[in-house]
Amino acid sequence: MEKFAAFDIDGTLIRWQLYHTVVDKLAKAGQLGEKAQANLHDARMRWKRREPGYSFRDYEIALITTYEDAVTRVRPSVFDALIAGVIGEYKDQVYTYTRDLVIRLKDDDYTLLAISGSHEELVAEIGRHYGFDDWIGTTYEREGDTFTGDKYVASHDKQAALQRLIGKHGLTLEGSYAVGDSKSDAPMLAMVEHPIAFNPDQDLFDLAQANRWPIVVERKNVIYQLDPGSSGSGYDLTQPT
């Protein structure tokens, strides 16, 4: 049985959110309604101004809601053309730590998996670009040149998504890795021998501390790792391995 490593994509491998980028471009192209672009700009600026009681998650919910309320009016042919441009622009805008970890584990014959809340079409292109073996993203069902409105959201249950890929490929949990940056990644991190909370949001940071998972932070050209101290009283700063 082969070992595996499971990676989140947005904010973990890629430096920004591919899902957000696609929705922003659709809004700017007038595909999501007359007020979509202005509403998304307002939501983004509320988060960037760090308004009290308004978080990144609130901005994210506004963005997802805007897209899903309009998805049946978006033509898949338009969506696909836009996807190609997003991949071309963002596929190499990656974090050094996770990019190098992908390369190292692939060289060590790990099966590489991607599980992401981003659109399946985006996740597939990133997966192919970096030599992943399989992936699961959010699928918006198509029927001809229309989206039906039905969906499967991988990030709602990443444990189930990972279990499906483990069974599909006959993988072992022995020596396994998982890397993620948000609370939705915690279920798959809890499954593996080597969980890594990478640039975690507050919820994942708290869970990592509670579970004594390593925390890796990459900021500008500096990478540092927080490992649970042997006494259990705190974290020690170490060089990433």
N, C-alpha and C positions, 0 to 999 in steps of 0.2 A: 504494500500500500504506500502511496506517495504522500509526502508532506506537502502542506499548502500554506500560502500566505494570502489573507484577504485584506483588500484595501478599499476604503472609501475613496472617492475621487474629488469632489468639489471641496476645496479648502484643505485637502489632505495631500493629494498628488498635485492637482492643478491649483494655482495660487488664488484663483477667484472661483465664483460659482457659475458653472456653465449654464445651469437651469436659468439663473437670473439673467444672464447675458442674452439668451434666446428670447425670453419674455420681453426684455427691454427693447430688443431689436424689432420684435413683432409689434410692440406698442408704438414705436417710432414710425413704423411703416403703416400705421393706421389699421392694423389687422385685429385689434382687440377693443375697438370702440373709440369714440371721439375723446373721451375724458381719461382714457387709460394712461397715456403718457404723463399727463399732468398729475394724476393721482399717484402713480408710482414714484414720480420725482418727489412729491410731497412726503410720501412714506419714507423714502430713502433719506431725505434731508432730516426728518424727525429723528431717525436713528443716528445719523452722522452728527447731529447737534447734541446727541445723548440727552434728549428731553426726558425729564423724570417720568418713570413708569412706562417708557417706550423703549423696547429692546430690539436687537437684531431679529429675534424670532417674530416680533410683531410686524416688522418690515417684510420678513419672509412670508408670513401668512397673507399679508396684503398682496404680495406679488403672485403667490400661488392661486389665491382666490380670483384675482383679475384674469389670470390665464384660463383657469378652469371654467369661469363663467362665460368665456367667449370661445372656448376651444371648438365647439361645433360649427363656428363660423369661419374657422381658419382652414384653408385648403392644405392638405398634406403636401402637395407639390410645392407650394410657397414655403412651407415649413422646411422641407428637405433642402431646398435651395439655400435657405438661410443657415441651416445646420452646417453646410459645407464651409461657409465663410467663417463661422464661429470656430470650428475645428482648426481651420488654417491659421487663425489669429492666436488661439489659446493653447494649442496642443503642446507647445514647448515652453510655456510659461509655468514652470513647475518648481516645487521646493527641492532643494539640493538633497536634503536628508532622505525624503521618501523616494525620489528618483534613484538615488544610489542604492537604497535598500532594495528596490525592485530589481535593479541590475544584479546585485549581489545574490539575492535569493534565487533569481532565475539561473545564474551561473551554478548555484548549488542544487539545481534540479528540482526546485520547488514548483508545484503547480500554482500559478498566479491567478487569483480571482478578484474581480471588482464587483462591489455591491454598493449601489448609489441611488439616491433619490432623484438624480438627474434623469432626463429623458433617455430611454433605451438607445435611441439612435446616437446620442452623444457618447454614452458609455461604451457602446460598441466600437466607435471610431477611436476613442482613446485607448481602449483595450487592445485593438489591433496595432495601434501605433507603438505601444510599449511592450508588445509581445505577451499580453495576458492570455491565459488558456480559456477562460470563460468569464462571463459577466452577467449581472442582472441589474436592470435599471427600471425606471418608471415607464410603464407602457400605456399609452393612450390608444385605445382600439380604433382601427381604421376600417372603413367600408367604402371601397372605391376611392374617390378623391374627397372623402369627408372623414372627420373624426366623429365617432358616435357619442362621445361623452363618457363611455365606460373606461375604466382605468384599473391598473394594478400598480400600487405604490410600494416599491421595494423597501423604502426606508421605514414603513410602518411596522415591519417585523423582520429585521435583519437576521435574527436568529433562525427563523424559518427559511429565509432565502439561503443562508449559509448551509443549513442542514440539507436543503435540496441539492446544492452543488456538491457537497461532500458525498451524498449518496449517488449522485449521477456519475461522479468520477472515481468512486471507490477510494476516497482519501482517508488519511489517518490524522487524528488530533495530536499524535505524538510529534513534538517539535514544531507545532503550528504557530503561526503569527496572525495577528490582526491589528490593523492600524486605522484609527478614526479620530475625528475632531469634535464630535458633538454627542449629545445624549443618545440619539438614535443609533449610534455605533456601539453603545455599551453592551447590548445583548451579545453581539458577535465577539467583542473583546472578552467577555466573561467565559466564552466557550474554549478559548485557546490557551496554550501553554505560555505564549509570549505576547501578551497584550501591550499595545503602545498607544497611549493617549497623546496625540500629536497636536500641538497648538490648541489645546482643548478649550471649549467654551466653559462657562462657570459650572454648569450642570455636570459635564463630563469630568472637569477638574475635581469636583467634590466626590464623584463616584470613584475616580482613580485614587484619591487619597483614602477613601473608605476601604477600597479593595487592595490598596498597596500596589497599584500598577505603576510601571515606569511612565514618566511624563517627559516628552521631548518638545522643546520649543526652538523654533527657527525664526530669528528676527534679523532682517537685513543680511549681513554675511556672518552671523554668529549662530551656532547651534549648541545648545546645552541640554543636558539630560538630568532629570531629577529622579533619583532612585530611592525607594523606601529605605530608611536607615535600619540597621540591624537591630537597634533597640526598640524600634517601632514608635519612637518619639517624634519622628519627622522625616524630611527628605534630605539626601546628600546630593550635592552637585558633582556630576561626573562628566567625562567626555563620552559622547555617544559611541557605541560599538557597531 
